[in-house]
Amino acid sequence: GAAERRRGPGRVAGHVQQPGVGQGTGPTPARPPQSSREESSLHPRSSRADSAAAQDNPRCQPNVQGASGQGRGTSMAGPGSVESSSNSLFSMLQSRTIRRGLFVDPSRDNFRTMTNLYSSMSPAADSVNLSTQTHGAVFNLEYSPDGSVLTVACEQTEVLLFDPISSKHIKTLVEAHEDCVNNIRFLDNRLFATCSDDTTIALWDLRKLNSKVCSLHGHASWVKNIEYDTNTRLLVTSGFDGNVITWDTNRFTEDGCPHKKFFHTRYLMRMRLTPDCSKMLISTSSGYLLILHDLDLTQSLEVGSYRMLRARRTPLSSDGSASASRSSGAPRQGNDSSKIHPHREGLSPRNSLEVLTPEIPGERDRGNCITSLQLHPKGWAALIRCSSNMDDQEWTCVYEFQDGSPTRPPVSPRCSLRLTHYIEEANVGRGYIKELCFSPDGRLICSPYGYGVRLLSFDENCMELSDCLPVQTSCLREVRSIYSHSDVVLTTKFSPTHCQLASGCLSGRVALYQPRF
């Protein structure tokens, strides 16, 4: 009924909530004193993070220093030392491109500048203010690929568009849907898609916002998120009906476009594609993470029983290797040592399936709900936010992808994900999904934190994940905390082109953050 719908898409589905949940064990609400609303000091738990992170790999040194040193040696060489100059230049390029493919990453040399800019982020004076009575809560924020448009998905059926630089209102898509708008995804600089609790997906064109391009029908329940495969131009959506559906945008008309059910699983929460579209990750409210390797969206993957998948698992030992014995009974819930054997199913080498129970710090033998799922912009790691079903604890965790052949015998295979970093969150607004995000260069994480946001890094130098992988799991470092809302923050987003950050809260306010000079 109406009461059920008022929970909105920002809340976890009913089966996730547990009756009689204690309220006194979690962190206290992260709300600043009245005298300092905008900024706060570091959270008391940061001291624990520093001590834990001190055990990181001592070899983690900024490669950029060696690269710049070689560059200086090259520039000082005389005209006759052509061979030494070329060798130095080659060494510099090699050190800059390690673990980055064949192309040089320019941001590798200017990360200190970006770190200083992000460290000085403060609420902009002209942040966008939305009326709660008209728009309701803000459930999702999305920038266009060129950073020229900021779109806002609202609880009360509307989508708003703003100029993120001037904060000027561009357009309001009144009654964009018949229920809460959950997610927005740009296909290119002009075409974007929205999904809603009304079970539909809508396509829009920035050049003609007076009407939808088309509406897509195929889900039987709330549609929660949208992905886009740039290789095949297939739109991919997932919802609380457990279905992942692909839509062929190459052949869309005013009446819609061809679609088919690609995958189905119970308790589906979020679905994401890696940047190269080679993997699909699916999080569930029961604490399981599904990974489809060698992804081929043109083939449908029929899975007969989710329970069968969960039963076929091998617990992993603390060093990340699988034990030789297989579990035969029902799986344990939320066990930090119950990462399962990467069992892969499928009739073809494509779309092989792996089922994992991600390790959660301090959550042994507890049930967890993976509410938010994001991927590193370079495809190196998965970022999740999960909450305990037994108390008020909430965690943000980073898992490195471990691709390649395992070094151990087949009896002890290697798990695809390894927990590298984590931090405990303030579980304010229990029952609402908080969407976190990576910065465009992947060095920073922005996480909703009570009535504000936290900027987190992998180490004190804001280095790339590949340059500071710890030997043992360590805490994320808090770069800055900013409080600018009067209600629980539900979603955050970095601009893809500008040093800007946006956040939206339950009362309908959108805050923009920019460096303060």
N, C-alpha and C positions, 0 to 999 in steps of 0.2 A: 504494500500500500504506500501511501504518501509518506508515512513515517519511515519506511524502509528506504525509500529513495532519498530522503533528506540526508541520509548518512553521506551521500556523495561518493564519487569515485576516489577521493583522496583517502577514504577509510578502507581498512582491510575488510575482506568479505566476512560474513557472519560466522563461517565455520572456523575462521582464524581466531576469533575472540574466545577466551576461556572464562567461564564463570568463576567468580570468587578470586579474581586476580589481586594479589597484594599490592598495596600502593606505597609501602614505606621502604622498600629495599632499593629502589633505583636512585639515580642521581637527582639532586635537587634541581628545580627548574632554572634554566640558564637565563635569568632575567636580570638586567643590570640595575644598580641603584638609580633612584630618580635623578641624582645629581649628575650622573654621567650616562646618558641614554645612548649616545652614539658609539662610544668606544669602551672597552673593558680591558682589564689586565688579564694575564693568562690564567687559565683555569687551574685550580690547585692540583689537579691531576697531572699537570705538565711536568712537575718534578719527577713523578714516576716514569713519565715518558722519556725524560732525559736519561735517567739511570738505566732504563731498559735498552734505549738506543745506543748506549755507550758500549754495548757488547757487539756492535755491528762489525762487519768485515773491515779489518784495518787496512786492507788493500784498496779501499774505496777512496781514491784520490781524483780530483777533477782532471780529466784528460785534457781539458782545454788549456791548462797551463803548459803541458808539454807541447801541445800544438802551437800555441802562440810563441813559445820559446824557440821552436824550430823555425817558425816564420821569421823571427827577428834574426836568427843566424843566417838565414837565406838572404835577407835584405842587406846584411853587412858584408857578404862575400864579394870578392873582387871579380872583375870581368872574366878572369881566366878560369875561375872555378865553376865551370858550367856543370860538370858532372856532380860535384858535391851539392850544388844548388838544386839540381833536379832531384837528387836523392832526398834532400831535406824536404823539398816540396811534396814528393811522393809520400814520405813518412807523415807529413802533416795531414795530407788528405786521407791517408789510411787511418790515422788515429781519429779523425773527425767522422769517418764513415763506419767505424766498427759497429756492428750490430744494427746498422741503419740501411742496409741494402747498398745499392751502387751509387746513390746520389748523396752529395754533400748536404748536410743539414745546417743552414746558416744560423739557426737559432742556437746552435751549440756554442757559439762564440759570444753571444750577447745575453746569456741567461742571467748574469749578474745585474744587468740593467733592468731586465724584466722583473727580477726578484725584488729590486728596490722599488719599482713601480707598484707591484702588487702589495708590497709591505706598507705602502702609503695609501692604500685604498681607503676611501671614506665615502659616506653617503653624499650623493650629489644634491645640491640645493634644490634642483628642479626635478626631483624624482616624481614619477607618475603616481598620482593618487586616484584610486578608483572608489566609487561609492558602493558600500556593502549592500545597500537596499536594491541597487540596480543589477550589480554584477555577481555578488556573492564571492566566495573564496576563489583564490587563484590556484589552479591545479597544475598548470604547466606553462613554461616560457620557452620560446624558440626564436632564434635569430635566423634571418635569411642567410644563405651562404656568403653573400657579399657584405653582410653586416648592416645593411641599409634599413631593415625593417625588423621590429621586435613584435612578435605576436603573443597574445595572452589568452590562454584557455580558461574560461570562467565557469563557475558553478551554475550560474543561471542562464544557461543555453547560449551564451554570447561569446564571440571572439573579437578581441580588440587588436588594432594595429597601431603602432607608434613609430615615430622616428627616434631611434635610441640616442642620437647625438643631441637633438634639440628638445627631446621629450615631448614633442608635439603630437597630438592625437591625429591620426590619419583617417581611420575609418572604424566603425563598429558594425560587425556583422550581426544584426539583430536576428534572434531566433535562428542562429546558424544550425542548431539542432533542436530536438524536442526535449532533451534532457541534458544533464551535465556534460560539458566538453572536457575530455580527459587528456588528450594528447594532440600535438601538432607536429607535422614533419614536412620539411621542404624537400621537393624532388629536384628543383633547380632554383634559380633566382626569381622565378615568377610563379611557378606552380607549387602549391602546398596542399596537404591533406589534413583533415581533422577527424577525430573519432569521438564517440559519445556513448553514454549509457542508454541511448535510444537504439542501440545495436547497429548503427549505421556508420559508414565512413563517407565523408564528403570531400570532393576535389574542388579547389578554388584557384582562380587566376588573378594575380595582383593587378593585371591590366583591365579586369572587368569584375569588380567585386559586388556588383548589384545582384548577382545570382550565382548559384553553384555551377560548376562545369558539369558535374553529375553526382548522383548519390549511389553508393554501393551497398547492397543488401546481401547478407550471407551468414552473419553471426546470429546466434540465438540468445545471447546475453550481452552484458556490458562489454564494450570494446575498449581495451585499456592502453594499447600502445601500437605504434606504427613504425615499420622499418622500410628501407628502400634499397633494393639491389641494383646498383648502377650498371652492373655488367649485363643483366638480362632485362632491366627496366621493369622488374616485377615489384609491385607493392606488397608488403607482407604485414599482416595484422594479427593480433592475438587478443583474446577476451576471456572473461570468466566462464565461458562455456567450455573452456579447455581446448579450443580449436586454434590452430595457426593456419591462416588462409592466405593464398597468394592470388594477386589480381594482376592481369596482363594489361598494363597501361598502354601498350603499343596498339591496342585495339579498343580503346574506350570510346563510347558514344554518349549521347545525352541520357541514354537509358542505363548506362553502367558499362561494365567491361567483364570479359570472361574471368571466372575464378574457380578455384578448386581447393579442397581441404588438403593441406600438406601434412599436418601432424596433429595428434590429439593426445592430451594427457590430463589427468585429474589435478586439481588444485593449482592450476597455472596462474602465476602472478605477472611475470614480466618476460619478454622475449627480446633478444638483441642479436644483431649481426655484427661480426667483426668488420673493421674497415675494408678489408679485402674481400669480404663476403665469402670467406672460406669456411667459416664456422657459424653455427647458431647456438646461442646459449638461452636456456629457459630456466627461470627460477620458479619455485613452488612454495606455497604456504606451509607445506609439510617439511620444509628444510632441505629439500633435495635440489640439486642443480644438474640439469641435463645438457649435454654438449653433443651436437651433431657435427661430426668432422667431415671434411671433403664435401662440403655442402653442394647439393644440386637441387635447386628449387623446382626444376621441371619434373622431378619424380616425387610422387606421393609416398610417404612413409607410413604404412599402416602398422600400428602397434596394438596387439590384441588385449593386453592386460598390463596396466601400470603396476599392479601388485607383483606380477611376475618379474618385472624389471627390478623392482626394489629388492626382491628376495635374492636375486643373483648378484651377490657382491662378496668381496673379500676385504676384511678390515685391514687397514694399513698400520704398520708399526710407526713409532715416533720419528724414524728417519725418512719417512715418505715411501718406503717400499712395502709391497703387499706381502702378507704372511702366506704360508703355503696352505693353510687350512681354509676351507670355504665355509661360510655360514650357511646353515641349513634352515634355520627358523625364520621367524618374522624379524625384520630389521629393527635395531634399536633407534630410538628417536634422538636426533640432535647430539650425537656423541662426537666429541672432538677427535677421537681416534677411529671413527667409523667411515673414513673415506673408503670408497669401495673400489674393488678391482675394475679397471677401465674396460668393462665388458662391452664389446661392440657387436651390434646386431645389424642385419640388413641383407637383402638378397644380392646387392651389388657392392663393390668397394666404395661407392659414394654413399653419403648420408649414414656413416657408421655412428652408432649411438653409444655414449658413455654416460653413466649415472654416478654422481658423486654426492657425498654428504660433506660439504665444506667444513673444515675445522674452524670452530668459533672459540676464541679465548675465554676460559673460565666457564664454559657452557657444557661441561661434561654431563651426559645423561639427562639433558634437558631438550625439550622440543623448541625448535626455532622456526620462525617465519621469515623467509627472504623477501622483503617488501620492495626493495629497490635494487636495480641491476644496471650498471654502466660498464663500458669497455674503454680501455686506454685508446687515445686517438691514433696510436701507431700499432695497436693490436697486441701490445706486450702483456697486458694484465686485465683482470676482471675486478671491478669494484662493486661491492655489495653492501647493503645496509640491512641488518637483520635484527629482529626483536625476539626476546624470549617469550614463550607461551606460559611460563610459570612465574615470572616476576617482571619488574619494570626495566630490566637491563636492555640496552640497545647498543649495537656495535657497528662500526664501519671497518671493513676489512678489505685488503688488497691481496689478490692471488695472482702470482706470476704464471703465465703459460709455459709449460715445460714440453715443448715440441721436440721431435727427433726420436731416434731409436733409444730404447732403454739400455742402460749399461749393465743391468743385472740379467740373470737367466730368465726365460719365459715364466718360470714358476713365481717370480717376484717382479711383476711388471711395474712400470713407473706410472704414477698418477699424472694427469695432465695439468693439474693446478697445485701450486704450493703457496701456503700462506706466508707472506713476507712482512706485511705491516698491518697494524690494527690500532684502533683507539675507541674508547668507550664514549658513548654519546649521552646527552641528557634527554631522556625519553619524555619530553613534554608534549602534550597532545597525543596521548596514547590512543592507538587505533587509527591514526592518520598516517598515510604513506608520505615519507619525506624523500624527495628526489634530489640526489647529489649529482655532481658533475666534475669532469676533468677540465683543466685549462686547455686551450688549443695546442700547446706544446707538450702537454702531459706531465708537467712538472708539479702542478698544484692541484689540489682537490678542494672544492668548495662544498661544505656540508651544512645543511640546516642545523642550527643549534639553539633550541628553545625559541626565544624571540629575536634571534639574530642568525649570523652565519659565522663559520670558522673557515679560515684558509689553512690547509694542511699540506705539508711537504714530506718527502721521503727521508730527508736528512736536513741538517742545519744549513746546508748550502743550497737547498732547493735544486739538487742535481737530478739528472734523469734517472729513472728507475734502473736502467741497465748499467749505470755507472756506480750505483751504491746499493746493490743487492746485498742484504745482510746474510751472514752465515746462519744466524738464528733469527726467529721472528722478533721484530722490534716494533716499537710504538711509532706512529706517525708524529711528526713535529708540528706544533701549532705555530703558524707564522703570524696570524692576526685574528682577533675576534672583533666583530662589528655588530652592534645592536642598534637597529633602526626601526624595528617594528613594535607594535603594541599587541601583537598576537603571534600565534605559532607560525613559524616559517615552514612552508610546505614544499617549495621548489626553488631551485637556483639554476643559473645558466651563465656561462662565459660568452662574451662576444667572440666570434671567430676571427674578426679583423681588427678590433680596437681593444685597448686595455680598459675593458669595462666589464662589469658584472651586474647581473640583475637577480632579484629575489622577490618572491611573492608569498603572501601570508594568508591565513585563514579569514581575516577580516576584509580582504579584498584590496590590500595596498601592494603596489609594486615599487620596490626601491632600486635605484641605480647607484652603483658605486664606481668612482673614478679616482685616479691618483690625485693626491692633494700636494701641490707644489708650494 
